[in-house]
Amino acid sequence: MTDLVEQDVAAVTPSPSPSSSPAKSRLRSEAFARRLRARHAAERRFRLAGAAAVALAALILVLLLGSIVAKGASAFLETRIRLEVTLDPAEVADRNYTALLRRALYAQFPQVTDRAGRRVLNDLLSSGAPYELEAMVARDPALVGTTRTVWVRADDQIDQLVKGGYRRDLPESERGLSDAKVAATDALLASGALAQGFNTTLFTAGDSREPEQAGIGGAIVGSLLTLLVTMALSVPVGISAAVYLEEFAPKNRWTDLIEVNINNLAAVPSIIFGLLGLAVFLGFFGMPRSAPLVGGLVMALMTLPVIIIASRVALKAVPPSIREAALGIGASPLQTVLHHVLPLAMPGILTGTIIGMARALGETAPLLMIGMVAFIVDIPHGLTDSATVLPVQIYMWADSPERAFTERTSAAILILLGVLILLNGAAVILRKIFERRW
Amino acid sequence: MSIKSGIPGQLKLRPRADRQTDRAAAAALPAKMTARGVKVFYGAKQALKGIDLDIQENRVLALIGPSGCGKSTFLRCLNRMNDTIEGCRVEGRIALDGEDVYGKAVDAVQLRARVGMVFQKPNPFPKSIYDNVAYGPRIHGLASGRDELDEVVQTSLKRAGLWAEVKDRLREPGTSLSGGQQQRLCIARAIAVSPEVILMDEPCSALDPIATAHIEELIDELRANYTIVIVTHNMQQAARVSQRTAFFHLGEMVECDDTEEIFTNPRDERTQGYITGRYG
């Protein structure tokens, strides 16, 4: 072992004193000072560039949100017309509510007697107004025979005119709205018979061809049902897969292959999952078209890789000393994972899960392939009812020609963003709760 | 340099004749664990090249040697912690009370309950002090009922010399304790399952001298009830706490003898070089 001894002797030999070394004088030279200044300048430039990038991103975000809010805010208000409706028992018995409403409207315009003029007046009312009146009578049959003041929805064109969606200075042919309607609306406004209120229809109704009757209620329920299926499937399967791959699986070529495939799946365009769903769930298993069940299954396939990858990262981040501690006192591998590793990894897993869910909530493409892009008026009540989801609803409204759908599209985007923010908020709160417990 | 100059100051030297009779008596003590021809491979790399070693009951065995000599690897063979390392292969025979711990009849989970371990870095669970100690008895079903569990926790913490410091804050997280207290908590956690052997892998290397002294006293007290194997880089510590010392070098066990004998009269040149501080 003489080599060891010699090596040690070399280490003990005193090194030349630092003050006499040439390195010291170099550290004080002018060239070094210049280099130092250049290094500081480079640091300042980098910080400036970083701050500029953040500012640019913030500006773009503000512009984007600002434009959506500016376009969509008015959709949260709807225009209603005040009418003194006499609920004639004979007409009520015939369910001729349209006639009742029109009669009340004509009474406000005694000077209009010709058919053309009355047709203009008829168009002021939403085609959904009679149903509102019918529902009111159904709730309280004692109303029949009395005269009541009711506020019913105005047609979307009137709504848009009141909100400033039409340019009054344009000639009739270019404006897209007749002078007669503008005049009638102005008359109603002047008499106080036209007012704006909070648009509950937007939240409660299903889709409709008439913008003033269209809402995202159906789409929200559809999104919730779809997400429910997605979560019920992808969370347990994803976390179990991650735990198995990370904690139990042997490291060999097969698990490497699986890992590579999972990583690739996370990057597969979502429409491919839609095609898979179309071929397998609809084509092979014969599941119903447009159903949240199938949508959820497809979304579960899509989010699984995201959840698995995020969970594996979270599990990897748990210090090995915790596993050793548990194994060292005789915990079985499963107890080690369930009692110690998984709880510690839970905040990270939850974050990954919520990101996956948020992606599923905002996804459109795969749902187009399985028929969730259909025009569906009814609010779905089960997993196999026809349904659509929020982003698809936005996509469909964005395609509609009516002016009123433009603002509703923006409003729906705002609501979708709101739901996403809520989801992310929930993730943050859950994280905090789990972190506090440990 | 003479050999004597390398002897740790704390070692109390006794007449040579006394030591000889002690040695004879020590050799006759029953072995709690025995290792015969233990070879360990990490993939293609061989970490241990055939270790023969007896671990005697109710005594402290210190494993010393330069870094990378395989002493921690050997320690982790004793309770099969090496099982968790990918690509690790163990050959040879390690027996606990005459039974092969790598045999089919022995379950690693049960073995690790019988052969407890304390690690280099204090690693309490991120749970309360109480739950840290109670975890082992809970999973092994060693305590029936709340009162019995309280009793086990209290006894373990007392044996680990931590009870007085933590008895009023058992609900606080174990990670809120100081480094030395955390290590004693880990010892309490290990003895709560009443193991027969306790393995300590450099238990004081992350602690300050006062905390180290605490742990060393504790090891001396624990010897009455447990068989202890301790890996250490600190030769004074080996001299202070152990009765027997084994010197490892490059995957071989160079020499194993009574601690006094190793530090005063090493037979191998390498042992002598190491304990006198010429390398390692």
Boltz contact constraints between the chains, C-beta under 6 A:
constraints:
  - contact:
      token1: [A, 1]
      token2: [B, 270]
      max_distance: 6.0
  - contact:
      token1: [A, 1]
      token2: [B, 273]
      max_distance: 6.0
  - contact:
      token1: [A, 4]
      token2: [B, 279]
      max_distance: 6.0
  - contact:
      token1: [A, 5]
      token2: [B, 278]
      max_distance: 6.0
  - contact:
      token1: [A, 8]
      token2: [B, 278]
      max_distance: 6.0
  - contact:
      token1: [A, 8]
      token2: [B, 279]
      max_distance: 6.0
  - contact:
      token1: [A, 251]
      token2: [B, 86]
      max_distance: 6.0
  - contact:
      token1: [A, 321]
      token2: [B, 123]
      max_distance: 6.0
  - contact:
      token1: [A, 325]
      token2: [B, 123]
      max_distance: 6.0
  - contact:
      token1: [A, 328]
      token2: [B, 117]
      max_distance: 6.0
  - contact:
      token1: [A, 329]
      token2: [B, 136]
      max_distance: 6.0
  - contact:
      token1: [A, 329]
      token2: [B, 193]
      max_distance: 6.0
  - contact:
      token1: [A, 330]
      token2: [B, 109]
      max_distance: 6.0
  - contact:
      token1: [A, 330]
      token2: [B, 112]
      max_distance: 6.0
  - contact:
      token1: [A, 330]
      token2: [B, 113]
      max_distance: 6.0
  - contact:
      token1: [A, 331]
      token2: [B, 139]
      max_distance: 6.0
  - contact:
      token1: [A, 332]
      token2: [B, 109]
      max_distance: 6.0
  - contact:
      token1: [A, 335]
      token2: [B, 139]
      max_distance: 6.0
  - contact:
      token1: [A, 438]
      token2: [B, 126]
      max_distance: 6.0
